[in-house]
Amino acid sequence: MKFFSVTLLLLFGVIVCVSDGATTTASYLSTSDRTRLKQVLSTAWELKDLPAVHYAVLGYKHLGEAVPKPQDVCKFIIDNSASSSATPELLYYVTSAWKALGSCGNLPVANIVKTLGEVVERETSTVPDLFYAVQALNNVGQKKGDAAKLIKTLQGALKKDDSLLNLGYSFHIAAQLGTDGTFAFDRIEDAIVQADEVDSRFLQFEGGLSITALLVSGAYKLADTVNKPPPITGDQAVKFANYFLSRRSVQTAKGAYSLLDVVNTLTNNKFHLPVAITLASQAAVSLEQPRVSVRISDLLGRPLSADPLTVTAESATRVGDEVVVLSKKKFEPTTGIPSILEPSGISRSDGKRPDGLTSSVACRTVYSVNLMETKPERGLYKLSVSAALAKPDPRLVGNVGASLTVKVMCAVGVENVEIGTVDADQTTQAKLSKITYPNKLTVPVEADSLQKLIMKFSLKDKSTGKLMTVHQAFVKLQNTVTNQEIVFVAEPDSAKVYKFDIDVGSKASEFGHLSGLYSMELIVGDAVLSNSFAWKVADVNLKFAEHTASSSVSKDQYLYAPKPEIKHLFREPERRPPAVVSNLFTGLVCVPLLLLLALCLLGGEEPERWPERRENDDMLGPLTVLHYRRAYLSGRNRNCKRKFKVTQSAKKVLVTVFYDLHGVLLVEFLTQGTTVNAASYERTLVKLLCALHDKCNAAKVEPFHDNARLHVVASWAKLGVNISNFPLSISAIGFHLGLGGIFTLFGIFWLQLNMFQTIKYLFGIGIVTFLCGNKLLAKIASERKQH
């Protein structure tokens, strides 16, 4: 029973206000958040670390809290200001805390101004040093030096390092320069585009909370100084706000101050005002509690305006089937103190308001609507809420379409409850007794090992009168003497009638063969039930067959006995073929490669004799053979193969000889100083074609070149050689495209596809390639036969 109660408590507590839109804010800094941040800052009052004291003083100022022991804090700050090794950063911490306290003694202003003035005047100062110096000078009410020189130094430092941290410092520096700070305004957009978006709800910069807060607060302060809207959209402002509020659990004084400072900046600027729309009541409604309350506030939990807002429930959609049960319903302002819950879902028990606001202020932030007027069915609903001022304020962002999750509860009633027994072989009719909730059957039910214990019941929604099913429907049997219990699940049939039956004889082992009186309890529960219950229905006297205890080890003894050793059996590796078979297969695979190498080695030998020229022989050998033979003409011995040098000698002349099987066709000497390029090669080919036409009486000459360089290919293409031989037919184009597709498919198979996918695609491409190739080869063979 305890387990059941805890389960229902968890189910009721998990439904909280969430926003699934990227343009809405679903939280704010509550009193518990401010209290925890105050505790984080209070660790600095040990007065051991100056930066921590600085952050604590400024953080307390944002919280509106008084600094404890201010005299001791002032003494600690002034002592640090007199340090001989004071750096711009240390002086910034001293002057900022001194200014925030406002009641400390005098600082050595002259020494501070001298040290900081040197930093501002120095051309090699870094951006952080310039930030600390300018802020410290402003804290003590001193001038910042020549603004033009400061801007020049700052721009030079940014050229060396324009990291996000330096850009954030530069925005704060420019904000102190008034209208002269316009030079840094254009860099705001460069910084914003570097923000990382997370889950379409958050925007943040690399470096975490401190750098993000520095950049955002600096951008808004600079925009306010130059009186221009920052290049930050309303959606981006809301996403930044969502990120800052998600970091409310910071554990350092610096993080707490950064969070408070940037939230105050987002709330108190004249460009954007993020609106927080959160649940102000329980996330569950029922007939007893039909109203849903929402809080409309800024990020600090304060009212947006002194005047009432117009809050509208745009729609209420059931999760799962997207049925809209409510549309354009107006919320009503609360007239009394509503029941407010903290975001954790735990209400305050001390009588004080957990949000820290007065009743009048709270009533101006909380609005409610009766969601049960439309009689929605039980389940989860998405409630879309929008808020607007009577006088439109363009600063408001995140005030439209906030999505809140609400659970509609229902009360369940149990009807038609029957309990009894029936023979296990069902030879006789069941003996059932009717009972009404919440009564208990007066006479115990008798059931022996030859019978079945059965119970039937129906569950009905009280608001609609319809039969329903629930997530949890259990029947618990508990021995009245030993308190041993066993739980069974009741299952509904197609008519939504629950039925529970057990064969007493077959379930004897689960009861430990312990006969006696058992208490029978019906447990019904669901996340959307407002009256989940556990009902003691009747007492059952179970009689099990006599059982002889075996000499085997009992169950409890087995739990503590040594367990048998578990031996893992790995699959035996598959048998490998004999080495002879493997070597034979390797050899067969290598045979084509060896044959190719052999043919290449034998292909360059000189034929023993030249064939005689035949009359009317117009057939010419391919040009590759002509070039191959040309290498043999440079020596005295025709059978001596020589290799030409790669570079030309200054005392040699290049000669090109073209010949066929019947003799020399053309001899051409290259003029000294002439470069072999596309133009010269083209002239040579023209001479060759003329020689072939004159000496061989060839009506049609079609040379072929298979290893031409780029300018050679360009010349052949310009002359129209070889291209005209390509048959422009569907079969030729399809064949070549099919080959290309096959090679492409093999490449994709290597990178991405598996074997079965590749075979599927190869089958289609292969059929097209085969048909086109067969037709193309048949056409080529037919043309050769005609010639």
WOTALIN-V577531 format. One record per backbone hydrogen bond with DSSP energy under -1.0 kcal/mol. NH is the residue of the N-H (numbers start at 0). CO is the residue of the C=O. If there is no record, write none. Layout:
BEGIN
NH_CO + NH_CO
END
This chain:
BEGIN
4_0 + 5_1 + 6_2 + 7_3 + 8_4 + 9_5 + 10_6 + 11_7 + 12_8 + 13_9 + 28_298 + 29_27 + 33_29 + 34_30 + 35_31 + 36_32 + 37_33 + 38_34 + 39_35 + 40_36 + 41_37 + 43_40 + 44_41 + 46_43 + 52_48 + 53_49 + 54_50 + 55_51 + 56_52 + 57_53 + 58_54 + 59_55 + 60_56 + 61_57 + 62_58 + 64_59 + 72_68 + 73_69 + 74_70 + 75_71 + 76_72 + 77_73 + 78_74 + 79_75 + 80_76 + 82_79 + 90_86 + 91_87 + 92_88 + 93_89 + 94_90 + 95_91 + 96_92 + 97_93 + 98_94 + 99_95 + 100_96 + 101_97 + 108_106 + 111_107 + 112_108 + 113_109 + 114_110 + 115_111 + 116_112 + 117_113 + 118_114 + 119_115 + 120_116 + 121_117 + 124_121 + 129_125 + 130_126 + 131_127 + 132_128 + 133_129 + 134_130 + 135_131 + 136_132 + 137_133 + 138_134 + 139_135 + 141_136 + 149_145 + 150_146 + 151_147 + 152_148 + 153_149 + 154_150 + 155_151 + 156_152 + 157_153 + 158_154 + 159_155 + 160_156 + 166_162 + 167_163 + 168_164 + 169_165 + 170_166 + 171_167 + 172_168 + 173_169 + 174_170 + 175_172 + 176_173 + 179_176 + 180_177 + 181_178 + 183_180 + 184_181 + 187_184 + 190_186 + 191_187 + 192_188 + 193_190 + 194_191 + 195_203 + 197_201 + 200_197 + 201_197 + 202_238 + 203_195 + 207_204 + 211_207 + 212_208 + 213_209 + 214_210 + 215_211 + 216_212 + 217_213 + 218_214 + 219_215 + 220_216 + 221_217 + 222_218 + 223_219 + 224_220 + 225_221 + 227_222 + 231_229 + 236_232 + 237_233 + 238_234 + 239_235 + 240_236 + 241_237 + 242_238 + 243_239 + 244_240 + 245_241 + 246_243 + 255_251 + 256_252 + 257_253 + 258_254 + 259_255 + 260_256 + 261_257 + 262_258 + 263_259 + 264_260 + 265_261 + 266_262 + 267_263 + 272_394 + 274_396 + 275_296 + 276_24 + 277_294 + 279_292 + 284_406 + 285_288 + 291_368 + 293_366 + 294_277 + 295_364 + 296_275 + 297_301 + 300_297 + 309_387 + 311_385 + 312_328 + 313_311 + 313_383 + 315_325 + 316_381 + 317_322 + 318_379 + 321_317 + 324_315 + 327_313 + 328_312 + 330_310 + 331_367 + 333_365 + 339_337 + 344_341 + 355_352 + 361_357 + 362_358 + 364_361 + 365_361 + 366_293 + 367_331 + 368_291 + 370_289 + 374_371 + 378_407 + 380_405 + 381_316 + 382_403 + 383_314 + 384_401 + 385_311 + 386_398 + 387_309 + 395_392 + 396_272 + 401_384 + 403_382 + 405_380 + 406_282 + 407_378 + 408_284 + 409_527 + 412_459 + 414_457 + 417_455 + 418_432 + 419_453 + 420_430 + 421_451 + 423_449 + 425_422 + 430_420 + 432_418 + 434_416 + 438_435 + 440_536 + 444_538 + 446_540 + 450_447 + 451_421 + 452_501 + 453_419 + 454_499 + 455_417 + 456_497 + 457_414 + 459_412 + 460_465 + 461_410 + 464_460 + 467_458 + 471_524 + 473_522 + 474_487 + 475_520 + 476_485 + 477_518 + 478_483 + 479_516 + 482_478 + 485_476 + 487_474 + 489_472 + 490_498 + 492_496 + 495_492 + 497_456 + 498_490 + 499_454 + 501_452 + 503_450 + 506_502 + 507_504 + 510_506 + 511_508 + 512_507 + 513_510 + 515_541 + 517_539 + 518_477 + 519_537 + 520_475 + 521_534 + 522_473 + 523_532 + 524_471 + 528_525 + 529_409 + 532_523 + 534_521 + 536_519 + 537_519 + 539_517 + 540_444 + 541_515 + 542_446 + 557_553 + 558_554 + 581_577 + 582_578 + 583_579 + 584_580 + 585_581 + 586_582 + 587_583 + 588_584 + 589_585 + 590_586 + 593_589 + 594_590 + 595_591 + 596_592 + 597_593 + 598_594 + 599_595 + 600_596 + 601_597 + 602_598 + 604_601 + 616_613 + 617_615 + 625_621 + 626_622 + 627_623 + 628_624 + 629_625 + 631_628 + 632_629 + 639_636 + 651_648 + 655_667 + 657_665 + 659_662 + 664_657 + 665_657 + 667_655 + 669_653 + 673_670 + 680_676 + 681_677 + 682_678 + 683_679 + 684_680 + 685_681 + 686_682 + 687_683 + 688_684 + 689_685 + 690_686 + 691_687 + 692_688 + 693_689 + 694_690 + 695_691 + 712_708 + 713_709 + 714_710 + 715_711 + 716_712 + 717_713 + 718_714 + 720_715 + 722_720 + 725_722 + 728_726 + 732_728 + 733_729 + 734_730 + 735_731 + 736_732 + 737_733 + 738_734 + 739_735 + 740_736 + 741_737 + 742_738 + 743_739 + 744_740 + 745_741 + 746_742 + 747_743 + 748_744 + 749_745 + 750_746 + 751_747 + 752_747 + 757_753 + 758_754 + 759_755 + 760_756 + 761_757 + 762_758 + 763_759 + 764_760 + 765_761 + 766_762 + 767_763 + 768_764 + 769_765 + 770_766 + 771_767 + 772_768 + 773_769 + 774_770 + 775_771 + 776_772 + 777_773 + 778_774 + 779_775 + 780_776 + 781_777 + 782_778 + 783_779 + 784_780 + 785_781 + 786_782
END
